[in-house]
Amino acid sequence: PPGPLQPPGLPLAPCRSFSNNKIQVELDESSGVATMKFKSPPVNSLSLEFLTEFSIGLEKLQNNRACRGVIITSALPKIFSSGLDISEMCGKSMEHYTEFWRAVQEMWLRLYGSSLVTVAAINGASPAGGCLVALSCDYRIMVENPKFSIGLNETQLGITAPFWFKDTFVNVVGHRTAERSLQLGSLHTAPEAHRLGLVDELVPEEKLMEKAAAVMAQWLAIPDHARQITKTMMRKATLDHLVAHREEDIKHFTTFISKESIQKSLRMYMEMLKKRK
C-alpha cells in the first residue's frame, strides 16, 4: 500500500516493460507514453516474427488505458529499419507469402489506424518498409546526419510499392513529390527528406529522444477524443481502401513475388547483400 507521502492513485512502479525477441516496449504509466525500440540485428528487417510482435505490441498498448502515445525508434545504431525481410519473399511457398503479406498489412492497419499519438524517432537509415513505418506515424523526427537516408526505393529492386504504401506517401508529401520519388525509387538524405516534408524535423543525435518526448507532450496536450476523431477523419479513406481490397492485394503480391524473374532478382539482391557484409 502507498505510504503516507505517496499520493493516492499514483502507481508505485510507473514503468512497465514487456520485451519480446525483436522489440522492446516500455510504458511510463505516469506520462502515458510508451517507447517501442526495434532490436533485431543486424538491420531490424521486417520478418514475419518481427511484424507479428509489432502488431501484438501495438495492440497491447492500444488496449492499455494508461497508454496515450508511443515513440517508435531503434535500439541499433545507424539503422531504423531496413524494411521487409527479403528472405521471407524468396524461395518459400505460396502459403508462406500469403501469411507474410497479411502480417505486413496488419502491421500497417494497426499503426496507421492507431488512436494513440505515434512519433517516429528515426535514428538511422530507413528504406522501403522502414520508411512505411515512419510514414504511418503522426510525426517524424530524424537525426540530422546526411549519411542516413529514407524513402520507398522498391523500383530499384525491380518491384513496386503497393497502392497503400503509395497512398500513405502521397498523404505525407503530396502527389508530385511522391510520384517522382516512387518512380525513381529515391532514397533521400535526412536534409532532403526534411525539405520534401517526408520528415517533420531534424535534430542532433543526442537530442533525438528528448525532442520526441517534447513533441509527444505537445500532441498529448490536445484532448484525446477531439484529436482521435480528427485523425480518423483524415485517415479513414486510406485505411478503408486497403480493407476493401485486402484479399486482392494479397493475391497480387503472391502472384507477383512468385514469378521466376522476380525470384531471380531477389536472389541476386540477397547475394549482393551477403557480399557486402
Summary of the structure (lengths in Angstrom):
residues: 277
radius of gyration: 19.1
end to end distance: 54.1
largest distance: 71.1
contacts: 877
relative contact order: 0.12
helix: 52%
strand: 19%
